[in-house]
């Protein structure tokens, strides 16, 4: 893999973070019911972290000579709280694997500084997966 291909993958990650921002925004205001009360606050915390992730990715893309994407992937609206949480979990699990790959790829490309910049995204995404798994009783 070359640096240009790596930047293209980072842009895909950035687009996924944009999706997270929109998705969490919607879910944090549409999920209703006493069983979700505490979880809504957690989703709002996730939302803030997703914006930080997007900013970090955009900075790394620019640092590597690329142009950050502005495309937001299509997001399917879901009918209820449990389905919304499943959608969030699926997205976070996908992002978790992508960040695992990206950290390894950055190291393989001789970009340990970029790998270190991405490591907090990896850890926070793992935390999001664990939070959503717990919320769904897994």
N, C-alpha and C positions, 0 to 999 in steps of 0.2 A: 504494500500500500504506500502511496506517496502522500505528501502533505496536502495536495489539492483534493484528493479523495477523502482524506481525513476531515478537511474543512467542510466538504459536502455532507459528511455524516454528522458533524457538529450542527450544521444547519438543520438537518432532519430532527436532531435532538431539540434544537431551539423551537422548531415548529410544534413538537410534542409538548414542550413546556407552555407554549401559547395555548394549546388545547387544554392543558391542565388548568391554566388560569381561568379560562372561560368556563370550563366544566365545574370547577370548584366554586366559582362565583355563583353559578346557577344553583348548584346543589346546596350551598350554604344558606340560600334564601328560600328554597322550595321544599326541602326535606322538613316535614312536620311531624309532630308527635312527641310525647314525653320521653319515649325510649330513645329519641335522637337528640335531646336537649344538649347534653354534654358533648356529643359528637359534632354538632354544628359548630361549636367553638373550636374544636380540633380542626375541622375543615377550614375554618377561617385562618388558623395558624398555618396549615398546609399551603393555603393560597398565598400568604405572604412569602413563604419559602419558595414557592414556584416562581414568583416574580424575581426573587434573588437568583434562582437557577437560570432563568432566562437572561438576566443581566450578565451573569458570569459567562454563560455560553457566548453571548454577543461580544463580550470583551475578548474572549479567547479567539473567536473567529476573526475579529478585527486584528488582533495581535499577529495572527498567522497569515494576514494579507487578504482575508476574505471579506465579503460583505454579508452582514447578518440578514437572514430572511425575514420577511414580514408576512409570510403566508400562515394562516391559521387553518389547520385541517378541519374537515367536516366533523361535527359533533352531533351524535344522535341524542335527542331528548328522550329521557326515560320517565316512566309513569309514576314510580313510587320510590320511597326511601331505600328499601333493600336493593332494588334494581340499580339505583344511583350509586350506592356503595359498591356493588359488584362492578359497575362500569369504572369507578375510580380505582378499584383494586386491580382490575385488568390493565388499566393504563399505567399504574405505578409499577406493576410487575414487569411490564414491557420496558419501561424506562430504567428500572433497576438493572436488567440485563444489558441494556444499551450502555449504561454508565460503566458497568464492569468491563465491557468490551472497549469502551473509549479510553479508560485509564490504561488498560493493557496496550492498546494501540499507540497511545501517546508515548508510553515508555519504549515500545518497539521502534518508534520513529526518532528516538533520541530527544524527546521533549519532556523530560522529567518535571519541568516547571509547569507545563500544561497539565500533566497527570496530577500534580499536587493541587492545582486550581480546581480540578474536577472531583477530587476525592471527597470534599464536603457534600457535593451533590449526590454522590454515591451513598454516603452514610445517611443523609437525610431522606433519600428515597427509600432506603431499606427501612428506616423508621416509619415512613408513611405506609409501607406494605404491612409492617407488623401492626400498626394502629388499625388499619382497615381489616386485617385478618381478625384481630381481637373483636372489633365492632360486629363482625359477621359471625362470631362464635367459632372461629377456626383455630 
